[in-house]
Amino acid sequence: MIISRFILSKLILLFIICTSTSDLRAQGVFGKWEVKNDAGRVNSIIEVYEENGIVQGKVIRITNENHRDRKCTKCPGELKNKPIEGLRVIRDFEKEGNEYVNGTLIDPDSGKQYKGKIWVDEEKPDQLNVRGYIAFFYKTKTWERAD
């Protein structure tokens, strides 16, 4: 009787561990992410979400209180002078395998737009890889999960 309770408690513990890990992996690219500057300080929090089957991401918080009212002064067209907080900086990504592709990334500091892709490695589910392209050249940034 004691042995069966011991085994049952271990099975329950194993089940809890397995389900919590699978929930984390299921989140994938979705959730809140910390964007850090070159000095390692968090500049902003971006929330990545799905809307009508398309992946989007917006700035939900600028961490420096003195910059919270900044506008996208260098952005072109309809984005010009829009508040950066609330701005959709990840636009129209589609799922392709384990990645999200064919979307646009917007850099509010420069106003530039890049084709890109985003993905999470299975081994590092708390890191979002964000890659922007200019022709054959690319740069990849890694964001940390904020949730």
C-alpha positions as semicolon CSV with decimal commas, in nm:
position;residue;x (nm);y (nm);z (nm)
1;M;0,000;0,000;0,000
2;I;0,281;0,242;0,090
3;I;0,468;0,155;-0,229
4;S;0,163;0,217;-0,447
5;R;0,108;0,562;-0,286
6;F;0,474;0,641;-0,346
7;I;0,448;0,538;-0,712
8;L;0,121;0,729;-0,753
9;S;0,275;1,047;-0,608
10;K;0,573;1,017;-0,845
11;L;0,342;0,967;-1,144
12;I;0,142;1,276;-1,048
13;L;0,463;1,478;-1,016
14;L;0,584;1,353;-1,355
15;F;0,250;1,446;-1,512
16;I;0,268;1,800;-1,370
17;I;0,622;1,849;-1,498
18;C;0,535;1,720;-1,846
19;T;0,222;1,931;-1,883
20;S;0,389;2,251;-1,764
21;T;0,675;2,203;-2,013
22;S;0,437;2,134;-2,301
23;D;0,234;2,446;-2,213
24;L;0,551;2,655;-2,235
25;R;0,639;2,511;-2,576
26;A;0,283;2,559;-2,698
27;Q;0,315;2,935;-2,633
28;G;0,581;2,953;-2,904
29;V;0,622;3,306;-3,035
30;F;0,309;3,432;-2,858
31;G;0,334;3,636;-2,541
32;K;0,529;3,930;-2,406
33;W;0,896;3,980;-2,492
34;E;1,168;4,208;-2,351
35;V;1,366;4,403;-2,610
36;K;1,711;4,500;-2,480
37;N;1,954;4,762;-2,605
38;D;2,324;4,698;-2,667
39;A;2,400;4,771;-2,300
40;G;2,161;4,493;-2,195
41;R;1,889;4,720;-2,052
42;V;1,526;4,648;-2,138
43;N;1,397;4,925;-2,369
44;S;1,048;4,796;-2,432
45;I;0,803;4,510;-2,402
46;I;0,651;4,373;-2,723
47;E;0,340;4,156;-2,720
48;V;0,318;3,902;-3,003
49;Y;-0,033;3,779;-3,078
50;E;-0,245;3,620;-3,348
51;E;-0,519;3,815;-3,522
52;N;-0,732;3,644;-3,787
53;G;-0,465;3,377;-3,842
54;I;-0,187;3,634;-3,892
55;V;0,086;3,708;-3,636
56;Q;0,128;4,067;-3,519
57;G;0,330;4,233;-3,245
58;K;0,300;4,571;-3,079
59;V;0,493;4,778;-2,828
60;I;0,291;4,755;-2,509
61;R;0,539;4,936;-2,285
62;I;0,842;5,161;-2,314
63;T;1,037;5,103;-1,994
64;N;1,202;5,446;-1,967
65;E;0,932;5,675;-1,824
66;N;1,093;5,977;-1,995
67;H;1,044;5,816;-2,340
68;R;0,690;5,683;-2,300
69;D;0,539;5,963;-2,509
70;R;0,785;5,924;-2,800
71;K;0,646;5,923;-3,151
72;C;0,765;5,747;-3,466
73;T;0,890;6,067;-3,629
74;K;1,099;5,888;-3,892
75;C;0,829;5,639;-3,994
76;P;0,677;5,687;-4,340
77;G;0,314;5,726;-4,440
78;E;0,034;5,649;-4,195
79;L;0,284;5,556;-3,920
80;K;0,451;5,898;-3,915
81;N;0,421;6,065;-3,575
82;K;0,221;5,776;-3,427
83;P;0,300;5,697;-3,061
84;I;0,561;5,421;-3,036
85;E;0,381;5,274;-2,737
86;G;0,097;5,081;-2,902
87;L;0,268;5,073;-3,244
88;R;0,248;4,745;-3,436
89;V;0,616;4,671;-3,511
90;I;0,566;4,307;-3,615
91;R;0,321;4,291;-3,905
92;D;0,149;4,021;-4,103
93;F;0,363;3,713;-4,036
94;E;0,241;3,371;-4,155
95;K;0,325;3,033;-4,006
96;E;0,561;2,816;-4,212
97;G;0,677;2,508;-4,022
98;N;0,823;2,624;-3,690
99;E;0,880;2,979;-3,813
100;Y;0,669;3,282;-3,896
101;V;0,767;3,444;-4,225
102;N;0,670;3,688;-4,502
103;G;0,602;3,971;-4,260
104;T;0,741;4,316;-4,195
105;L;0,945;4,442;-3,899
106;I;0,943;4,813;-3,819
107;D;1,227;4,990;-3,638
108;P;1,061;5,293;-3,475
109;D;1,398;5,461;-3,409
110;S;1,499;5,474;-3,776
111;G;1,155;5,442;-3,935
112;K;1,290;5,164;-4,156
113;Q;1,090;4,856;-4,249
114;Y;1,243;4,514;-4,308
115;K;1,118;4,182;-4,436
116;G;1,171;3,927;-4,165
117;K;1,097;3,610;-3,981
118;I;1,055;3,514;-3,617
119;W;1,090;3,182;-3,439
120;V;1,152;3,011;-3,106
121;D;1,400;2,723;-3,077
122;E;1,264;2,419;-2,893
123;E;1,575;2,414;-2,672
124;K;1,527;2,779;-2,571
125;P;1,149;2,843;-2,545
126;D;1,207;3,168;-2,354
127;Q;1,399;3,330;-2,640
128;L;1,241;3,478;-2,951
129;N;1,465;3,512;-3,256
130;V;1,376;3,816;-3,467
131;R;1,553;3,841;-3,803
132;G;1,533;4,135;-4,042
133;Y;1,652;4,121;-4,404
134;I;1,792;4,371;-4,651
135;A;1,848;4,183;-4,977
136;F;2,086;3,896;-4,889
137;F;2,202;4,050;-4,562
138;Y;2,032;3,993;-4,230
139;K;2,059;4,065;-3,861
140;T;1,908;3,853;-3,586
141;K;1,816;3,984;-3,242
142;T;1,714;3,765;-2,948
143;W;1,435;3,879;-2,718
144;E;1,369;3,727;-2,375
145;R;1,024;3,616;-2,262
146;A;0,870;3,865;-2,019
147;D;0,574;3,650;-1,905
